[in-house]
């Protein structure tokens, strides 16, 4: 039967196959020599004769991704190759890299996992999987993969750099610095550690060091996108908002990771806000938050778990339930801590930085102390919170010991120094805190509710099941209302020793507000609490979104900033009004 145009292409004749093999091998040689344009031309010639030549599809796809900034077209060719040859590990690896280039790390993870299942001893594939897990918001799994791979190849600069980034994201800046400097020493011609060290120094409020290393890097790699981003962030930190904005807008043209895409939008939002361009700022923050949501790799249920816990606590903590708790005296001589609670972006970091300068206080910054108690409670009959009602003396002592063991492992608190435990998310667990530490002093940071939810929306948090709510105003408002409803219930039914600390007064009249706080804590006055800039500079890390603000002299621009964004907050005023009134604010 004569061939028609609609028929599938036949395999090339034997002589043609020999020619195709020769052409493809020449394409491989050309690509290895850096002549990717000639290699791409040969691949296209091979595919014109045999459209199902999987290796040519794979190579041309890689060239489009790596050299021609055509990741979407390259991904399509790589997926065509995989449809023909699904057992080829290099093709799965190439698919994963294309997805990373397209800022789709969640989809890249299974591509690299499939490649590793086919070639489990390949160190390079493990490195790629670590990168994908990192950018997909799975830092713990990423760190496990990276550390396992480093055990096999301890001087691999890419692995060291990736580990440094992971350590930065979980707040261990001192170890991150050591690892990134090791990567620099191992591979002086590798740009990534320069960019990440610059961002690390900026997070430590070492702005001059950040600028210095950024300039060093840009002298060698003037087009490196992460270095240019670090330069723009430093410009913004120095108050050069227009220059930073222009630098960031220029960066949007290149390909980059999902994390860098969202970081750029957050920075653009900060610049626009500082320049008074409220409409542009809100657009940038909206886009940044959308990108964070899109790159979130855990099930949606994970973000609901925290809200469900709040509902459980709200239902369980009633006056009747608390009245029937077992009577358990405190059996140890440990001095109960001071807890700073509230809601993220309500001034908790400014307050803890000021109080940490007091010679009789030892700060724990968002420590896992309460989490250590919760982990033990969850293993007991009834779990959390039900087990709180029937605590026996030995159990009560064991939970206090779990807390203090965790605290003392993180702090040099000793003698007369009292633990200052700050974590806004512990607001949900004030009932637990009061049960274990009945003599604890609680400082409740409060700020206008509209400013709080807006500031959360505008902040570049590390994503987790709690902070993911802040990527949209409606979910942020709902979480705020749940947490504050629970706080007000605790105040009503528990004999709390608490003192509200208003952000606006802390900024306007810091001496008067801090004197009131120290009187509440029974501590003598110390002038050191007024020098929060020096106190911030002495801290090795400030693992919150407020690290830049607390390193500045007190400023008032953030007070009632929500009024500039009132049109966006207006739909939520009915939900927020009960808390606006309860905390003594006007609409």
C-alpha positions, 0 to 999 in steps of 0.5 A: 500500500502506498504511504500517505502523509498521515501515516506514522514515520517508519524507522529509518533504513539500515544505512540511514540508521548508521548515518543517524548514529554518526550524526548523534555521536557527533552532536554529543562531541560538539556539546561536550566541546561547548558548541551547543548550537551546532549540536542542536542543529545536528539533533534537529537533523536526526529528528527530521529523519527519525522523530522518535530518536529518544536520545536526540529528543533528550539532548535537544531538550537539555540544550533548550533548557540549559542554553537557550532559556526555553525550559518549557519547550525543552521539557516537552522534548524531554517528556517525549523522550521519556515516553519512548524510553521511560527507563533512562535515568538521565532523562528523568534527571533532565526532566527534574532540572527543567521543572526546577528551571520552571520554578516547579520544584514540587513536580521535580522531586518525583522526577529525581526520585525516579532517576535515583531509583534507576541509578541509586549510587549516582551522587549527582542525582542525590544532589539534585534531589536535595535541591528540589526538596529544599525548594519544594519546602521540605527542608528536613528531608532535603537536609537528610539527603544532603548530609547522606550525600556529603558523607560520601563526597565531603568536599563537594562544593554544590552539596556544601552550598546546599547545606549552607542554605538549608542551615540558613533557612532553619536559623543556624547562621553560625553553622551555615557560615562555616559550611558556606566558607568551606564551599568557598575554600573548596571551589574558589571559582564557584559563585553560589557561596558568595551570594549565600554568604552575602544574604547570610551577613544581611540576615545577621544585620552585618550590612557592610560585610554583605555589601563587601562580599556581594561586590567581590562576587559581582566583579567576577560574575557580573550577571549572576542572578543571586548576587544581583539579588543580594545587591538589590536587597542591600540597596533596599536595606540602605534606604536606596528604594528606587535603585533597589526597585529598578535592580529587582525589576531587571532580575525578573527577566531571567530564569530562577528558582521558585524561592528566588522568584517569591523573594524578588516579589517580596523585596519589590513590595517592600520597596514600593511600600517605602516609596508610597506606591501602595497599589504596586506594593499590594500587587507584589505581595499578592504575587509573592504569596501566590508563588509561595503557595504554589511551591508548597509541597505538603498536603493542604491538610497540613496547613489545616492541622494547626487550625484544627488544633486551635478549634480543639483547644477552644472547645476543651478549655472551659471553666467547668473542665479547668475546675475539675483538674487534678491538684498538682503542686510544683515539686521542683525549685526551678524559677518559672520562665517569662513567656512572650506571646501574642501573634506574629508581627505584633512586636514580639521580636522588638520586645524580646530584643529590648528585654534580652539586654537586661542582665537578669534575663536570658533570651530563648528566641522561638525555641522548641521548649514547649514542643518538647513538652507537647511531644511527651504529652502526645504519647500519654493516655488522652493526649493533648490537651486531655491529659492535662486534666488528670496529671499526677505529681510525677507526670507534672514534674516530668513535663517541667523537666522536659521543658527545662532540659530543652531550655538549658540546652539552648541557653546559658541561663543560670543563677539569677538569670531568668529564662525569657521564652519568646514564641508568638505561636505559643499563644495557642498553648497558654493553657498548657503553660499555665498548667505547668508553670503557675507562677510564670509571668506572661507578656502579651504583645498586642498591636492593632489587629489590622496592622498585624494581619497586613504585616503578616501578609507582607512578610517573607516567612519560611513556609510551615503549617502556621505561616502558610495562612499568611499568604492570603488576607482571608486565611490570615484573618481567620487564623488571627481570629482563632488564636485571639479568641483562644487567648481571650478564653484563656484570660477569662477562665485561667488565673494568668499572671499577664501584662499586655504590651502595646506595640504603639506605646513601645515605639512611642514611649519605650522607657515608660512602657519598659519600666511598666514591664520590668515592674510587672516582672519584679526586676530592677530598671536597667538603661541597657533595655533602651539600646535595642540596636546594640542588643540586636547587633550582639545577637548571632541570629534573629530567626524571624521576619523582623530581623531587619527592623529590630536592627534599626532605631525605633521608627513609627512608619509601621504604626497604623500602616493599615490605613494606607491599605484600608480598601484591602482590609475593609472586607475583614473589619467585621471579623476583626472588630471584636478584637479591635475593641477588646484590645482598646483600638478604634476602627 
